[in-house]
Amino acid sequence: MSMIDVMIRVDAICNKYDKYDADKHRNDAADPFSRLYAAVDAEIDAAIEKYERAVRERNRATAVALNADVRRTKARLMEEVIKLRKLATKKVKGLSPEEAELRTDLVSALPHRIQSIPDGVGGAADQNGEGNVRPGIKFDSSAENFDEGYFQTSKESEEFRREYEMRRIKQDEGLEFISEGLDTLKNLAEDMNEELDRQVPLMDEIDNKVDKANADLRKTNVRLKETVNQFRSTRNFIIDIILICVILGIAAYLYDILSQ
């Protein structure tokens, strides 16, 4: 471990337990800005240290988890910057204009400091540590740290790969089953279309027979109506003759009676 690493670790430990220094933070209760800024500054140092651990870590999965934690810390710190901006504009008793202006400058520099924290993705301002809050200190993350053991697969990565392969196989089986079902439905639809095509001539023939039957029925109805009308006419003629005969008989009977 180099002297720079020792200094960084000592500083991080001091910042970590700095909140327990009662003499230093006796007046922080009346100044929320100082308390929040100190917490943000400590978080920045802790995030940088966490990235350095990720660089030295030989387990690939652990390194990825550490870098992800650094990115979450950066996102949370950017939210704290908004709170610090609001606190910096508030008037504090006993605070000189120069100190108020200094607070504004400190808050303005925070976003750059936060974005400069390397996170293993390449989105930081300087992945080699030149964006560090301590001028003159650089963190070497060159290729010499990526030794042969760095790229060796771990138990977690092997389990993850096996689980991924199993899920992919199950997904492929599910897709293949769905594809077979769709092919079956397609074949059924084609068979139904062919059967309907074969039924079309039969349906046309049935329609023709129905039309012919309707025409014959209409003709039969017309002939039946004519027959009924003729029967009614003949019956009426006979009834008329009978009535005439009855009337003539009655008239003859009356004539004979009156003649006597």
C-alpha positions in Angstrom: 0.0 0.0 0.0 1.4 3.4 -1.0 1.6 6.5 1.1 -1.2 8.1 -0.9 -3.5 5.1 -0.1 -2.6 5.4 3.6 -3.4 9.2 3.6 -6.7 8.6 1.8 -7.8 5.9 4.2 -6.8 8.0 7.2 -8.7 11.0 5.9 -11.8 8.8 5.1 -11.8 7.4 8.6 -11.5 10.9 10.1 -14.4 12.1 8.0 -16.4 9.0 8.9 -16.1 9.7 12.7 -16.0 13.4 12.4 -19.7 13.7 13.4 -18.8 12.4 16.9 -16.6 15.4 17.5 -18.8 17.4 19.9 -16.5 20.4 20.1 -16.4 20.8 16.4 -20.1 20.4 15.8 -21.3 22.4 18.9 -22.5 25.2 16.7 -23.7 23.1 13.7 -27.2 22.8 15.2 -27.9 26.4 14.4 -26.3 26.2 10.9 -27.9 23.4 8.8 -25.8 24.4 5.8 -22.5 23.5 7.5 -23.9 20.2 8.8 -25.3 19.2 5.4 -22.2 20.4 3.5 -20.0 18.4 5.8 -22.1 15.3 5.2 -22.0 15.7 1.4 -18.2 16.2 1.5 -17.8 13.0 3.5 -20.0 11.2 1.1 -17.9 12.3 -1.8 -14.7 11.1 -0.1 -16.5 7.8 0.7 -17.6 7.4 -2.9 -14.1 7.9 -4.2 -12.7 5.4 -1.7 -15.4 2.9 -2.8 -14.4 3.3 -6.5 -10.8 2.7 -5.5 -11.9 -0.5 -3.8 -13.7 -1.5 -7.0 -10.5 -0.9 -9.0 -8.5 -3.2 -6.7 -11.2 -5.8 -6.4 -10.5 -9.0 -8.4 -14.0 -10.3 -8.2 -15.8 -8.9 -11.2 -19.3 -9.1 -9.7 -18.2 -7.3 -6.5 -16.5 -4.6 -8.5 -19.7 -4.0 -10.5 -21.7 -3.8 -7.3 -19.3 -1.2 -5.8 -19.5 0.9 -9.0 -23.3 0.7 -9.0 -23.3 1.9 -5.4 -21.0 4.8 -6.4 -23.5 5.8 -9.1 -26.4 5.7 -6.6 -24.4 7.8 -4.2 -23.7 10.4 -7.0 -27.4 10.6 -7.8 -28.3 11.1 -4.1 -25.6 13.8 -3.7 -27.0 15.7 -6.7 -30.3 15.9 -4.8 -28.5 17.2 -1.7 -27.0 20.0 -3.9 -30.5 21.4 -4.4 -31.0 21.5 -0.6 -27.6 23.2 -0.2 -28.5 25.9 -2.7 -31.6 26.8 -0.8 -29.7 26.8 2.5 -26.9 28.9 1.1 -29.4 31.7 0.2 -30.8 31.8 3.7 -29.5 34.5 6.0 -27.7 33.2 9.1 -27.0 35.3 12.2 -23.4 36.2 12.5 -22.5 35.2 8.9 -20.5 37.8 7.0 -21.1 38.6 3.3 -17.8 37.1 2.4 -18.7 33.8 4.1 -22.1 33.9 2.4 -20.5 34.4 -1.0 -18.0 31.6 -0.2 -20.9 29.2 0.6 -22.4 30.0 -2.8 -19.1 29.3 -4.5 -18.8 26.0 -2.6 -22.3 24.9 -3.7 -21.6 25.9 -7.3 -18.5 23.7 -7.3 -20.3 20.7 -5.8 -21.9 19.4 -9.0 -18.6 19.3 -10.8 -17.0 17.5 -7.8 -19.8 15.0 -7.7 -19.7 14.3 -11.5 -16.0 14.0 -11.3 -16.3 11.0 -9.0 -15.3 7.9 -11.2 -17.9 5.2 -11.2 -16.5 2.6 -13.7 -18.8 3.7 -16.5 -16.8 6.4 -18.1 -19.3 9.1 -17.4 -17.2 10.9 -14.8 -15.2 14.0 -15.7 -11.9 12.2 -15.2 -11.7 8.5 -14.5 -8.0 8.8 -13.5 -8.8 10.8 -10.4 -7.9 14.3 -11.8 -11.3 15.5 -10.8 -10.7 14.6 -7.1 -11.3 17.2 -4.5 -7.7 17.0 -3.4 -5.5 18.8 -5.9 -2.3 17.1 -6.8 -3.5 13.6 -5.9 -4.1 11.2 -8.8 -5.4 7.7 -8.6 -3.7 5.2 -10.9 -6.2 2.9 -12.5 -4.0 1.8 -15.4 -3.9 -1.6 -17.0 -1.4 -2.9 -14.5 -4.2 -3.3 -11.9 -6.1 -5.6 -14.3 -4.0 -8.7 -13.7 -4.8 -12.2 -14.8 -7.0 -12.8 -11.8 -9.2 -9.8 -12.5 -10.9 -11.4 -15.4 -11.3 -14.8 -13.8 -14.9 -15.9 -13.5 -16.2 -16.2 -9.9 -18.8 -18.5 -8.5 -21.4 -15.8 -8.6 -20.8 -15.0 -12.2 -20.9 -18.7 -13.1 -24.2 -19.1 -11.3 -25.5 -16.0 -13.0 -24.4 -17.3 -16.4 -26.0 -20.7 -15.8 -29.2 -19.1 -14.6 -29.2 -16.9 -17.7 -28.7 -19.9 -20.0 -31.5 -21.8 -18.3 -33.9 -18.9 -18.6 -32.9 -18.4 -22.2 -33.5 -22.1 -22.9 -36.9 -22.0 -21.2 -37.8 -18.8 -23.1 -36.8 -20.5 -26.4 -38.9 -23.6 -25.5 -41.9 -21.3 -24.8 -41.4 -19.5 -28.1 -41.1 -22.7 -29.9 -44.3 -24.0 -28.3 -46.1 -20.8 -29.3 -44.8 -21.1 -32.8 -46.1 -24.7 -33.1 -49.5 -23.6 -31.8 -49.6 -20.8 -34.4 -48.7 -23.2 -37.2 -51.5 -25.6 -36.0 -54.0 -22.7 -36.1 -52.7 -21.7 -39.5 -53.2 -25.2 -40.9 -56.7 -25.4 -39.4 -57.6 -22.1 -41.0 -56.3 -23.3 -44.4 -58.3 -26.5 -44.1 -61.4 -24.6 -43.2 -60.9 -22.3 -46.2 -60.5 -25.3 -48.5 -63.6 -27.0 -47.1 -65.6 -23.7 -47.6 -64.4 -23.6 -51.1 -65.7 -27.1 -51.7 -69.0 -26.3 -50.1 -69.6 -23.2 -52.3 -71.0 -25.2 -55.4 -73.2 -27.3 -53.1 -74.6 -24.1 -51.5 -75.3 -22.7 -55.0 -77.1 -25.8 -56.0 -79.2 -25.8 -52.8 -80.1 -22.1 -53.5 -81.2 -23.0 -57.0 -83.4 -25.9 -55.8 -85.0 -23.7 -53.1 -85.7 -21.0 -55.7 -87.2 -23.6 -58.1 -89.4 -25.0 -55.2 -90.6 -21.5 -54.4 -91.6 -20.9 -58.0 -93.4 -24.3 -58.2 -95.2 -23.5 -54.9 -96.3 -20.1 -56.2 -97.7 -21.7 -59.4 -99.5 -24.4 -57.4 -101.1 -21.7 -55.2 -102.3 -19.9 -58.3 -103.9 -23.0 -59.8 -105.5 -23.9 -56.5 -106.9 -20.4 -56.2 -108.4 -20.6 -59.7 -109.9 -24.0 -58.9 -111.5 -22.7 -55.7 -112.9 -19.8 -57.5 -114.4 -22.0 -60.2 -115.9 -24.3 -57.5 -117.5 -21.4 -55.7 -119.0 -20.1 -59.0 -120.6 -23.5 -59.8 -121.9 -23.9 -56.3 -123.4 -20.4 -56.4 -125.2 -21.1 -59.7 -126.8 -24.3 -58.4 -128.0 -22.5 -55.3 -129.5 -19.7 -57.4 -131.5 -22.3 -59.5 -132.7 -24.0 -56.4 -133.9 -20.7 -54.9 -135.7 -19.8 -58.1 -137.4 -23.2 -58.1 -138.5 -22.7 -54.5 -139.8 -19.3 -55.3 -141.8 -20.5 -58.4 -143.3 -23.3 -56.3 -144.4 -20.9 -53.6 -145.9 -18.6 -56.2 -147.8 -21.5 -57.9 -149.1 -22.7 -54.5 -150.4 -19.2 -53.7 -152.0 -18.9 -57.2 -153.9 -22.1 -56.7 -155.2 -21.1 -53.4 -156.3 -17.7 -54.6 -158.0 -19.2 -57.7 -160.3 -21.3 -55.6 
